Amino acid sequence: MEAGNPLLDRYVLDLTGRKRPKVCFLPSASGDADHYIVRFYRHFGSDCCRPSHVSLFRRERGVRNLRAHLLSQDLIYVGGGCVVSLLGVWRAHGLDVMLREAWDRGVILCGLSAGSLCWFAEAVSAYNGPARVVRGLGFLPHSNTVHYDSEPTRRELYHRRVEEGMVAGYASEDGAALHFVDDTLARVVSSRPGARAYRVERRAGGVVETPVEAEHLGAPLARALAAA
């Protein structure tokens, strides 16, 4: 949900193959912040999809049968914020089990910032304090960190922890998205020219950071306009 840049939102909607997909927003990492929920409905209005959200920090969570609702979605979109709070409240309410079931059934799972970190075995988070390692849901058997270009402490800690034995994984700069099919990286796309992702792993000579080619989602439009 980048302001004025719908390329990644459009990308995940198109993955559903539905004309008006059912999209559920989980704003748990922000404590169900009102402004975040409003922004979601503005970006995913009824013209393009059938939006809904689930609140776990409010008396009214938005749906009656949480499991049935999540399993009926085409796409589940997880917002940013504190991944530690997100994982804690999900595990307390059983969402970790429900989301795994949804994933096994083919529901597309996506998110930004904390909404990216949560799916991996391990992640580096720097929300509200020094960078730290967090145990994720483990759907993807890799490690992950985000904001790789805008928060230098993440890169330093990520390299150090991979050197110390943390599972190898992927880092993404702002505007770059990792697209996994099952648990294998299938594609990297970006909403901004030059945004990159990286494979980070330990080898005999130390930690190696290898850029992963990213496809700018705006490039086809730019080429069409240039040719017009």
Order of alpha helices (4+ residues) and beta strands (2+ residues): alpha-beta-alpha-beta-alpha-beta-alpha-alpha-beta-alpha-beta-beta-beta-alpha-beta-beta-beta-beta-beta-beta-alpha
